[in-house]
């Protein structure tokens, strides 16, 4: 068995990450990962997107969006494709052939609480950064575009 020395009595743990849902509002986000998955029933497919907040006091927080792009329920499929269209246009991707084309492109996401589970967030829509409005949460101050001189690269920026 491997030997390892650790004194739990003297270890100072970092505070646990916040688990509460984000307040309703517009957030600057970037897709940091995506995957095409089969639905639990096996009757369709959805794109699972992991979004990371890249601006304001909630920077670094993650949100997930699932888009039912192939579903026996035509309404669910239409809603997902409309949502995907909003994301593509906001990200400047007009011909999507791979979901990785959406990665690392800052966009605005309208976030609300999920109606069925208010302990979770739900993405209501996407918009281009140029449409940044005062509808941002009051706790998320607006900042100028681009990194400040001497600032570290933002996590979504490719090196």
N, C-alpha and C positions, 0 to 999 in steps of 0.2 A: 504494500500500500504506500502511496506517495506521502512523504513527510512535508508538512507545511505548518509554519508558525504564524498564528494570528491571535491577537489579544482583543477580543470583542469589547472588553471593559474600557479600553483606552482609544478605540477607533472612533473618530468623529465622522459621522455619516452626513452626507450632503442632504439637504431637505428633499423630501419626495417631490417628484414632479406634480404639477397641478393636474387634477383629473376632471375638474368641473368643465362643462361645455363652455365654449366661447360665447360671449354675448352676441346677440343678433346684430348684424352690420355687414359692411363691405370690408374685405380684407385683401391685402396684396399677398398672393400665394404663387407657388410654382409647383408643377407636378414633379415629384422626385422619383416616383416609380409607377409602373402600370403593368397590368397583367390581364390577359383574356382568360376567363374561367368559365366552366360549365356550371349551370344552375344546379342547386341541390336536387331538384326533381329530374335533372338530366334532359330537360325539354328545350333548353335555350342556352345562351351565353351572355355574359356580362363583362364589361371592362371595369376592373377595379383600379381606381386611381388613388395614390397617396399624395396628398397636397401638403405643403409646408408653408406656414405663415412666415413671410419674410420681412415684415415691416411692423413697427409699433411694439407696444408692450407685450404682445402675444407672440412675438417673433420666435420661431423654432417650434411652435405647437403644430401638431399634425391633424389633418382632417381626411376622412376617406369618402370617396364618392363612387357609387356603383351604378353603372349605366347598362340597363338590360337591352343590349343592341340586337339580340335575337331572342324573341319570346313569343309564346303562343298567344299572349294577351297583346293584341295589336296596339292598344292604348298605351300600355307600359313601354312597348318598343318605340312608339312615336315620341313619347316624352323623353326617353333616353337619347334618341337620335337628335331631338331638338336641343337637348342639353349639350350633347357632343358637338353639335354645330356651333353653339354659342362659344364653347371652349376653343374650338379650332379657329374661329374667326377672331376671338380675343387674343389668341396666341400667334396669329398671322400664318396659320397653316391652312391652306385652302384645299389641298389634295392629300388627305391622310392615308398613308399606306402602311404605317407602323406607328403604334402608340408612342414609341420613343421620340417621335418628332415633336411631341408635346412637352417633353421633359425640359426643365430648366428655363422655361419661358414665363417670366412674371406676367400675371393677369390679376384681375380683380374677381373675387368670388363673393357672392351674396350668401351669407351664412345665417341660418335660423336654427331654432330648436326643432328637433324631430317631433311631429305631432303624436306619433305612437309611443315614443320613448323620449321624454323631455330631458333625460340625462345625457342625450347624444345630440350632436349637431347634424344638420342636413344642408347640403349645398343646394341653393335655390336657383342659381344661375351664374353666368360668367360674363365679364365685360373686359374690354381692352383697358389698359392703364390710362389711356388718354381720356377716359370717361370718369376719372376720379372725381367724386363729388363730396359735398359736405355730409353725405349720408353715412360716412364712416362712424364707428362707435366713438363717443366722446373720449374714451380712454385711449384711443389709437390716433395720436397726432399725425398729421400729414408731414411727410418729409420730402425734400427735393429728390428728384430722380438721380440715380447713380450713386456710387460710393463717395464718401467725403474724402478729401485728400489725406493720404496717410492711413486711411481706414483699411482694415482687413477685408479681403474679398468676402462677399456674401456667400452663404452656403450653397446656393443654387448656381452660382457663376462657375462656368468651366474654366479650368486653369490652362 
